[in-house]
Amino acid sequence: MTALSILELGRVCEGSDRRTALDNARDLARHAEGWGYRRFWVAEHHNMPTVTTAATSIVIAHIAASTQTIRVGAGGIMLPNHAPYVIAEQFGTLATLYPGRIDLGLGRAPGTDQLTLRALRRDPGNAENFPADVQELQAFLAPVRPGQRIEAVPGSGTEVPLWILGSSLYGAQLAAELGLPYGFASHFAPDALDPALKIYRDRFRPSAQLDRPYALVGVNIIAAPTDEEAKFLATSQQMSFANMVRGARKLTQPPIADIETYWTPQEKAQATRMLACSIIGSAGTVRRGMQAFVERTGADELMVVSDVFDPALRLRSFEMIAEAAA
């Protein structure tokens, strides 16, 4: 089976708090390392009450300090929000502290709303500089060149692996052009999944970092002893997406018996479309679903999102997913 990794947002659940969310993320990473997951990535999102990974490099340090072998990284850093030089310093520091274990996924979207973007003191037009910013960051992470007057310290010479992340054809084209691994966010924006992967593979140019295409694909998976229990647990995620559609700012909710009582037909249609790349069920259902998804996409690696309200049941879900992939 294809390699598995985890995408973590440090979600705050109703009745809990932010510190607990961050500690639960750390606890999951420790378990994931033993279960054979390859990577544990956290994502940069701002002004979202249920997400605690906005200070992404700090959360990565929190996770990496508590694990030994699993790769830890950003899935991703929203580069238009930052100066490439600062990101080179941050991730160069992480790579110096945890050598051979740090990944740096890069996204072009702001990861927030326009009002928060202004609070970040960023120009929305920065996104147009994304390709140049990626290459500038790559240069700061490379060995120092003769005559180079600005050096990222730490950072230079660490050559932290870069990834291009996206949910459209743009990121696929850029990843192919630069010869970088590509991650597609089909766990919440699946519409362009198949054409993006085709463009990436068809146009890929080998680089010093990568000699052939490597595609990581996001997928929602919730596993439980029975299909019925898994579907029940999945209602927490369905409510989160319904809240997103209606613009409601709520913490992750406990599962409910009948999701149809929560959303309108319009909200259901939009949330279901966003969650189209989901596998929910027992061990056998999950195994068959992952096999079919890999056959469809040809993914080299699956980035698993498993949003379960109860921390113990969430750990169980990830353990069952790893067993199903073995």
Secondary structure by P-SEA (a helix, b strand, c coil): ccbbbbbbcccccccccaaaaaaaaaaaaaaaaaacccbbbbbbbcccccccccaaaaaaaaaaaacccccccccccccccccaaaaaaaaaaaaaaccccbbbbbbccccccaaaaaaaccccccccaaaaaaaaaaaaacccccccccccccccccccbbbbbbccaaaaaaaaaabbbbbbcccccccaaaaaaaaaaaaccccccccbbbbbbbbbbbbcccaaaaaaaaaaaaaaaaaaaaccccccccccccccccccaaaaaaaaaaacccccccaaaaaaaaaaaaaaccccccccccccccaaaaaaaaaaaaaaac
